[in-house]
Amino acid sequence: MLKAIAAIAILLAVGIVGVLVFALTKPDTFRVERSLAVKAPANAVYPLVADFHRWTTWSPYEGRDPAMKRSFGGTAERKGATYA
């Protein structure tokens, strides 16, 4: 019984060391990317993205919190526009 427990402990230790050695071979940084193909012309999509006031029509996050408060500042779109 004691030999079986010792064998299991040794196998477990070897397994842990193996995982750690494998982890050491991996890079320290990583990057996650996502992409989406929109089947619409750019001139139809850009106005929806450029103007923060129009985000409520397409953003999937708009309906998640009905009590969410929005504030807009600066220009309506392009440089200087803010959304909080």
C-alpha positions as CSV (number, residue, x, y, z in Angstrom):
1,M,0.0,0.0,0.0
2,L,2.8,2.4,0.9
3,K,4.6,1.6,-2.4
4,A,1.5,2.4,-4.3
5,I,1.0,5.7,-2.6
6,A,4.7,6.5,-3.2
7,A,4.4,5.6,-6.9
8,I,1.3,7.8,-7.3
9,A,3.1,10.7,-5.6
10,I,6.1,10.3,-7.9
11,L,3.9,10.2,-11.0
12,L,2.0,13.2,-9.8
13,A,5.3,15.1,-9.2
14,V,6.7,14.1,-12.6
15,G,3.4,15.3,-14.2
16,I,3.6,18.6,-12.5
17,V,7.2,19.1,-13.4
18,G,6.3,18.1,-17.0
19,V,3.6,20.7,-17.2
20,L,5.9,23.4,-15.7
21,V,8.6,22.6,-18.2
22,F,6.1,22.7,-21.0
23,A,4.9,26.1,-19.8
24,L,8.5,27.4,-19.8
25,T,8.7,26.8,-23.5
26,K,5.8,29.1,-24.2
27,P,6.1,32.8,-24.9
28,D,5.6,35.3,-22.1
29,T,3.0,37.4,-24.0
30,F,0.1,36.5,-26.2
31,R,-2.4,38.3,-28.3
32,V,-6.1,37.6,-28.9
33,E,-7.7,38.8,-32.2
34,R,-11.2,38.7,-33.5
35,S,-12.4,39.7,-36.9
36,L,-15.8,40.0,-38.5
37,A,-16.7,40.4,-42.1
38,V,-19.5,42.9,-42.6
39,K,-21.4,42.4,-45.8
40,A,-22.2,46.0,-46.4
41,P,-20.4,48.9,-48.1
42,A,-18.2,51.1,-46.0
43,N,-20.2,54.2,-46.8
44,A,-23.3,52.5,-45.1
45,V,-21.4,51.3,-42.0
46,Y,-19.1,54.3,-41.3
47,P,-21.8,56.7,-40.3
48,L,-23.1,54.3,-37.7
49,V,-19.7,53.9,-36.1
50,A,-18.5,57.4,-36.4
51,D,-21.4,59.1,-34.6
52,F,-21.7,58.0,-30.9
53,H,-25.4,59.0,-30.9
54,R,-26.1,56.2,-33.5
55,W,-24.4,53.5,-31.5
56,T,-27.7,52.5,-29.8
57,T,-29.0,51.2,-33.1
58,W,-26.3,48.5,-33.5
59,S,-24.3,48.0,-30.3
60,P,-25.0,44.6,-28.6
61,Y,-24.2,46.2,-25.2
62,E,-26.9,48.8,-25.3
63,G,-29.6,46.5,-24.0
64,R,-27.6,44.8,-21.3
65,D,-28.2,47.5,-18.7
66,P,-31.5,49.3,-19.0
67,A,-30.4,51.8,-16.3
68,M,-27.3,52.8,-18.1
69,K,-26.8,56.5,-18.5
70,R,-25.0,58.0,-21.5
71,S,-23.4,61.4,-21.9
72,F,-22.1,62.8,-25.2
73,G,-19.6,65.7,-25.5
74,G,-17.6,67.6,-28.0
75,T,-18.6,67.4,-31.7
76,A,-21.2,65.0,-33.0
77,E,-18.6,62.8,-34.7
78,R,-15.0,62.5,-35.6
79,K,-12.2,64.2,-33.6
80,G,-13.3,65.7,-30.3
81,A,-16.4,63.5,-29.9
82,T,-16.7,61.8,-26.5
83,Y,-19.0,59.2,-25.1
84,A,-19.3,58.1,-21.5
